Amino acid sequence: MFPRTTSALAGTAVALLTFTATPAQAAPADSAFAVAASGLVKIPRTPAVSGTGKESLVSAGLPTPGPSLLTAKALTAEVGAGRAESVVTGLALNLGLLPATLPLPGLSAEAIRAECRDGKGSVSIAKLKAGGKALDLDRVPPNTTVPVAQLIELVVNKQTKNNDGTLTVTAVSARLLGQTQTVDIASATCAKAGTSPEPTTKPAADKPQPSGKAPKPTPVPAHLDVTG
């Protein structure tokens, strides 16, 4: 399932970084990442692919002085022609490590997947649990908000239209401590097939001919949607 992986867990630890990571930048068209976090704990988009390609990490954990906030058995990001996909398996979030006035339940999932194809997004979630309690959130409608506990809110199948016309689908976006901490799990961005940027200049106007004949029309590219 994961044909290309990093060679050692040490490389994984470096890639996942610690609390001083550079903030992640906006994802370009056709891109994917498995996990990312911002706030008290920062994780850059890891692993991340844009354009085409596939990156995987196995037995990944966020290095901390004590227990890891986030661990996973495998993280994968893949981008191909007209599609992007990210998968996280064996996920565990130990939210009890975050400074909070109330105890926070841990989150876990057997598998979380996001796919974007031809400008349309879909997610699948297997055995998601909060504090050991199962949450049935597989294939829910886009942008479903789920209050899990005090100071914990999940946005499942989060879909966002970007300014460049692409769609970003994030399987699970966790908002913690009143959004002081966020964790995004499995995200993919893609463009609709056949789309291209709008022209920035108008075609030159046709000029009359010296003979007084009607000018030869200038072809203008056009796109017609066909339905039915």
N, C-alpha and C positions, 0 to 999 in steps of 0.2 A: 504493500500500500504506500509505503514511503521509500521510493527507490534511492533518494539522495538524502543523506543525513550528515550532520556535523561529525567530525571524527572523534571528539572527546567532550566529556561533560565540562571540562575546564573552559573550552571554547564557548559552550552554552552559557556558563556563568558570566563570562565577559560580555557576550552578546546581550544578555538580559539586563545587565547593568545594575546600578543601585540607585540611591536617592538623588544623585546629581546628574542624571541623564539629560541630554539636550532635548527640549520639547519636540514632539513629533510634528512634522510638517504635513500640509494637506496632501492627501493621496492623489496622484495623477490618474488619468483615465486608464482603465484596465489595470487594476492593482489589487493586492490582497495582503492581509496580515492576520496573524493568529491571536495575539494578545497585545494589549497596550494599557497603560494606566497613567493617570495624572492626579496631582494633589500632593498629599503627604508622602506617598510613595509613587515614584515615576518609573515607568517602564516604556522604552521606545517601542515602536511597532516591531514585533519580533515573532517569527521571522517575517520578513516583508519582501514582496516581489512586485515590480511594476514592469509593464511591457509584456514580456513573455518569460516563462521559466518556472522553476519549482524549488522551494527551500523547505527543509524539514529539520526539526530538533527532536531529540528523544530524551526521556528522563530529565526534563527541564525543571529547574527551580530557581526562584529569585534569591540570590545570596543575601543574607542578613546576618548580624551577629548571633542571632538565635534561630528559631524555626523560620521557615520560608513563608511569606504571605501567600505566594502562588506556586503551586506545583502542577505538573502535567506529565502524562506518560508520553505524549507526542503532540507536536505542534507542526502544522503544515500550511503553507501558502502556495497557491499555484495559479498562474495566469496563462491562458492560451488564446487562440483566435476567437474573439467575440465572447469570452467568458472569463470569470475569475472565481476562485473558490478558496475557502480556508476551513480547516478542521482542527479541533482541539479534542483530544481524548484523555480520559483519566484526570479530569480537572479537579483541583481542590483549592478553595480559597479559605485561608485561616483568618477570618475577619476579627477574631479575638485579639490579634496582635495590634489592631488599630486603637489609638487612644479614644475612648468613648466613655460617656457617663453611664451607659447601659451595656450589658453584655451583648455582643453581636454573634448570631449563629453562623456557623460555617456554611459555605456553599460548595456543592460538588455536582459533577455530572459525568456520566459515562462517555458521552460524545456530544459535541456541539459543532454544527456545520452551517456555513453561510455560502450561498452561491448566487452569482449575478450573471445572467445570460441574456444578451440582446436587450439590455436596458430593463430587465425584469429580475427581481430578487426573490429568493426563497430561503428558508432556514429549516433545519431539523434539529431537535434536541432530545436526547435519550437519557432518561433517569436523572433528571435534575432534582436535587434535594436541598433544602434549607434547614439546618439544624436537625438533619436526619429525616425530615418530613418531605415526602415526595410532592413535587409540583408538576402537574400535567400541563406543560406549556409548548408542546410540539405542534408546529404548523398553526400557530395563532395568527390572527389578522395583523397587518403591519402596524407598528407603533402601539403595541399593547403594553400598558403600564400596569405593573403588578407590585403593590405594597407587600413586602415580605415580612417585615418587622419594623419596629421603631428604628429610624435612621437607616433603613435599607429599602431601596426601591429599584425594581428591575424594569427596563424597557426592552421588551422582547420583539424580535423581528423589526428592529428599528430601521426605517427606510428614509433616506434623505436625498432630495434632488439637488444636485450641485449647480453652481452658476454656469459651468461649461456644458451642461446638459447630461452629464453622467448621473448614474444612480449609485449610492452607497447603501449596502444592506449590512447591518451588524446584528448577529444572532442574539447576543445578550449584552446590554449596556447597564452595568450596575452603578447606581448612584448611592453613595454611602456618606454618612455623617452630614446630611443636608447638602450633598454634592461637594463637600470638602474633598472627597476622594471619589474618583471614577475608575472603573475597570471595564474595558471593552473586550469582548471575547468573540472571535471569529468574525472578520469583516471582509467584504469584497466590494469592489467598485468596477463598473463597466459602462460602456456606451452602447446606445442602440445601434444595431447594424445598419450601415449605410448612411449614418449621420456625418456631417462635416460642419465646420464653423461657418457662420453666416458671412457672406462677402462684406468687406469693409468699405468698398468703393462701388459706385454705380457705373454701369457701362456708359461709354461716351455716346452722346447724342448723335444721331445720324444727320449728316450735313447734306444740303441739296446739291445736286450735280450741276456743273456749269451749263449743260445742255437743257436744263429745266426738267429732265426726267426724274421720276421718283427715285429716292435713294434706295440702295440695296439694303434690305433689313439686316441688322446685326443680331446674330444668334445670341440668346440669353439662356444660360442654364436654368432649368426649372425642375421641380419635383412634384408629382401629383400622387396623392394618396389614393389607392384603389381599394374599395371595400366591396363586400358582397362575395 
